[in-house]
Amino acid sequence: MTRRLTIALVGVAAMALVFAGLGTLILSRVGARSATESNLRAQVTEVRDEVEAIVETDGDVTETRVERLRRLLDLESLGVEIQGRGGRSIAGSVPGAIPVEQLDLESMAAGAVESGWTGRQGWAATAITFDCGRSARATAGAAEGESTQCTALIGVSDSLDLFLGRSVRWFLLSSAVVLVLAALAGRRLARRLTAPLVATEATTRRLAADDLSARVAVPPGNDELASLARSVNAMAEHLDAAKASERQFLLSVSHDLRTPLTSIRGYAEALADGTLTDPVPAGQVIGTEAARLERLVSDLLDLARLDARSFSVTTQVVDVAPVVLQVAAAIEPRLVDAGLRLVTDAPSPAWALADPQRLGQVVANLADNAVKHARSTVTVRVEAAPDWIAIHVDDDGAGIDPDDIDRVFDRLWTSDRRQNRPGVGSGLGLAIGRELTIAMGGRVDAGPSPSGGARLSVNLPAAPAPS
């Protein structure tokens, strides 16, 4: 990747140089054309003044004088062509780049200057009129009394170097130096950019190999690389916590399985040995522990179905109050056996979108959790709001540690504040309740109850009463 980044950076530098060079060349050419044309106009004006001075003095212009004037003024190309009605006197023809047939001699003779370009040749032209009566060449073919007025067409030209001479060579040399420096700087920058990526890749390999202690060194700053490193570290911490929770969960499930199995095995051996005189209590204990095992296995299967999205949930408009009261009536004997009192407050109607069967399962799971923690009373209350129908299950136990509120519904988390009531619940009910509530379009919350214990709430979207 370092090599690709270096090549990309050098390529960007090369493209920038190409575009900058082309832009500079075009702008320089436009500027050079304008400057050259302006200079040629000034030069042809100066030549006109010199030619006027010559004709005033000698009455004629020779090639020798024109060449001397060209060298004196340091002109690339100069020509003066004298035309008279009685004949033609050539004193070095005007440069070939000048389109003589297209010039307006009258306006130029009046002082105008014309200029333009023919290919890469810039030119400027003007003209003067004078009395060439003293010129034998001009009057040789003229009749007596005929005017000897002559016109001197003056033209200068200069070529434009499209590549601006040595400038291009210096530009190419400086471009080569810039590309070399870009390659060196690009390689260093690419290494600096890829170093955190290489470290991140090595860390993810360690994480994939189950080394959950691996972490990425976060580079300074708050750019994308630093954000990536922090995200990988957060993922590693989450995986590490999930792994620890999984171990804790397996230990908890193993304990929940071992306890009833130990009881069942002990009573079964006692019955087989004939040491028990009355088998009825043994059968009751075996039945209770078998029901506990059945509940635990059922909850584990429910979690597996929820993970596989094979759990069916059919929402409909339902009055929540009768469902809650029915569940409360079903679990009340269990609370009485645990020495607890059940209080219900469910005003009807309270219409919500829910699956009645799954809602009853959720409320029962929340009540089972309250039984584990309550000291004397469990309260189940229905509260109707314009947008939500809330079901609160309160206990008067030790409450929830503020640091544990966000973890209450995690399937792999257990609290150490439960009352010593063996045989009640499987420890997975809250996780199942959260998954079912989310599947019905609702949410679950945890917080303190008015009695000082814990409040677990199910919030379902309210629905209009059916017509």
Buried (B, 14 or more C-beta within 10 A) or exposed (E): EBEEBBBEBBEEBBEEBEEEBEEEBEEBBEEBBEEBBEBBBEBBBBBBEBBBEBBEEEBBBBEEBBEEBBEEEEBBBBBBBBBBBBBEBBBBBBBBBBEBEEBEBEEBBEEBBBBBBEEEBBBBBBBBBBBBBEBEBBBEEBEEEEEBBBBBBBBBBBEBEEEBEEEBEEBEEEBEEBBEEBBEBBBEBBBEBBBBBEBBEEBBEBBEEEEBEBBBEBBEEEEEBBEBBEEBBEEBEEEBBBEEBEEEBEEBBEEBBEBBBEBBEEBEEEBEEEEBEEEEEBEEBBEBBBEBBEBBEEBBEBBEBBEEEEBEBEBEEBBBBBBBBEBBEEBBEBBEEBEBEBEBEBEEBBBBBBBBEBBBBBBBBBBBBBBBBBBEBBBBBBBBEEEBBBBBBBBBBBBBEEEBBEBBBBBBBBBEBBBEBEBBBBBBBBBBBBBBBBBBBBBBBBBBBEBEBBBBBBBBBBBEEEE
